[in-house]
């Protein structure tokens, strides 16, 4: 089994929902962001470039308070990448 942030977070009892579990596969990036914001979830992605553009769009639409910043996503993904307790 490959190492995954999902397994690591779940091992720490973090409520994680994948795009597949949310039936969001093959949906547009903005749909993922809107779903995460509406669900009160953080969105974790390696697709930082596209989400930076979406974040800027949300700022211009005064929706940014419901969207995680690219910097917070980067800090989260960097922290998960250095975590040594991933299952797998």
Secondary structure, 3 states (H helix, E strand, C coil): CCCCHHHHHHHCCCCCCCCCCCCCCCCCHHHHHHHHHHHCCCCCCCCHHHHHHHHHHHHHCCCHHHCCCHHHHHHHHHHHHHCCCCCC
